[in-house]
């Protein structure tokens, strides 16, 4: 679905929620890429990884780390995905 179709109009409902969720994810991604990741570590998704797999990784991390649930969503998601999909050091 095109972003215009997703976000067009201001009607309340699933389109409004989907547009907001997409833009929030984009915003968080840009923030992390622009210095929110102080440790300068990167995530490298393997070929074929699915959104479902990514979601399961994040959900497991949240369940396993209840003491961190007060942290920002982008930091929690990054930590979960970095632990599951760290980039291999290049030679």
LOLUM-451647 format. One record per residue (C-alpha): residue number from 1; x, z, y; residue in one letter. Coordinates in steps of 0.25 Angstrom, whole numbers. Layout:
senu n->NUM&px->X&pz->Z&py->Y&res->A
...
//
This chain:
senu n->1&px->0&pz->0&py->0&res->X
senu n->2&px->5&pz->-4&py->14&res->X
senu n->3&px->8&pz->8&py->24&res->X
senu n->4&px->-2&pz->1&py->33&res->X
senu n->5&px->-13&pz->2&py->23&res->X
senu n->6&px->-9&pz->16&py->19&res->X
senu n->7&px->-9&pz->21&py->34&res->X
senu n->8&px->-19&pz->12&py->41&res->X
senu n->9&px->-30&pz->19&py->48&res->X
senu n->10&px->-32&pz->34&py->50&res->X
senu n->11&px->-43&pz->36&py->40&res->X
senu n->12&px->-42&pz->49&py->32&res->X
senu n->13&px->-41&pz->48&py->18&res->X
senu n->14&px->-31&pz->44&py->7&res->X
senu n->15&px->-24&pz->33&py->16&res->X
senu n->16&px->-21&pz->43&py->27&res->X
senu n->17&px->-15&pz->53&py->17&res->X
senu n->18&px->-7&pz->42&py->10&res->X
senu n->19&px->-2&pz->37&py->23&res->X
senu n->20&px->2&pz->51&py->28&res->X
senu n->21&px->9&pz->54&py->15&res->X
senu n->22&px->17&pz->41&py->15&res->X
senu n->23&px->21&pz->43&py->29&res->X
senu n->24&px->25&pz->58&py->27&res->X
senu n->25&px->34&pz->53&py->15&res->X
senu n->26&px->40&pz->42&py->23&res->X
senu n->27&px->43&pz->52&py->35&res->X
senu n->28&px->49&pz->62&py->25&res->X
senu n->29&px->58&pz->52&py->19&res->X
senu n->30&px->63&pz->47&py->32&res->X
senu n->31&px->66&pz->61&py->37&res->X
senu n->32&px->74&pz->64&py->24&res->X
senu n->33&px->81&pz->51&py->26&res->X
senu n->34&px->84&pz->54&py->40&res->X
senu n->35&px->92&pz->67&py->38&res->X
senu n->36&px->82&pz->76&py->31&res->X
senu n->37&px->91&pz->76&py->19&res->X
senu n->38&px->102&pz->84&py->24&res->X
senu n->39&px->110&pz->84&py->11&res->X
senu n->40&px->111&pz->69&py->11&res->X
senu n->41&px->106&pz->67&py->-3&res->X
senu n->42&px->97&pz->56&py->-8&res->X
senu n->43&px->87&pz->53&py->-18&res->X
senu n->44&px->88&pz->41&py->-27&res->X
senu n->45&px->76&pz->37&py->-34&res->X
senu n->46&px->78&pz->30&py->-48&res->X
senu n->47&px->72&pz->16&py->-50&res->X
senu n->48&px->58&pz->17&py->-54&res->X
senu n->49&px->55&pz->32&py->-49&res->X
senu n->50&px->40&pz->33&py->-46&res->X
senu n->51&px->33&pz->41&py->-35&res->X
senu n->52&px->27&pz->49&py->-47&res->X
senu n->53&px->41&pz->53&py->-51&res->X
senu n->54&px->45&pz->57&py->-37&res->X
senu n->55&px->32&pz->65&py->-36&res->X
senu n->56&px->34&pz->72&py->-49&res->X
senu n->57&px->49&pz->76&py->-45&res->X
senu n->58&px->44&pz->82&py->-32&res->X
senu n->59&px->33&pz->89&py->-38&res->X
senu n->60&px->42&pz->95&py->-49&res->X
senu n->61&px->52&pz->99&py->-38&res->X
senu n->62&px->41&pz->106&py->-30&res->X
senu n->63&px->36&pz->114&py->-42&res->X
senu n->64&px->50&pz->118&py->-46&res->X
senu n->65&px->54&pz->123&py->-32&res->X
senu n->66&px->42&pz->131&py->-26&res->X
senu n->67&px->51&pz->138&py->-17&res->X
senu n->68&px->54&pz->126&py->-9&res->X
senu n->69&px->40&pz->121&py->-7&res->X
senu n->70&px->41&pz->126&py->8&res->X
senu n->71&px->51&pz->115&py->11&res->X
senu n->72&px->47&pz->101&py->17&res->X
senu n->73&px->41&pz->91&py->8&res->X
senu n->74&px->52&pz->81&py->10&res->X
senu n->75&px->63&pz->91&py->7&res->X
senu n->76&px->56&pz->95&py->-6&res->X
senu n->77&px->54&pz->81&py->-10&res->X
senu n->78&px->68&pz->77&py->-7&res->X
senu n->79&px->74&pz->88&py->-15&res->X
senu n->80&px->65&pz->85&py->-27&res->X
senu n->81&px->68&pz->70&py->-27&res->X
senu n->82&px->83&pz->72&py->-24&res->X
senu n->83&px->84&pz->82&py->-36&res->X
senu n->84&px->77&pz->71&py->-45&res->X
senu n->85&px->83&pz->59&py->-39&res->X
senu n->86&px->97&pz->61&py->-33&res->X
senu n->87&px->106&pz->49&py->-29&res->X
senu n->88&px->118&pz->48&py->-38&res->X
senu n->89&px->131&pz->49&py->-31&res->X
senu n->90&px->137&pz->35&py->-28&res->X
senu n->91&px->151&pz->32&py->-32&res->X
//
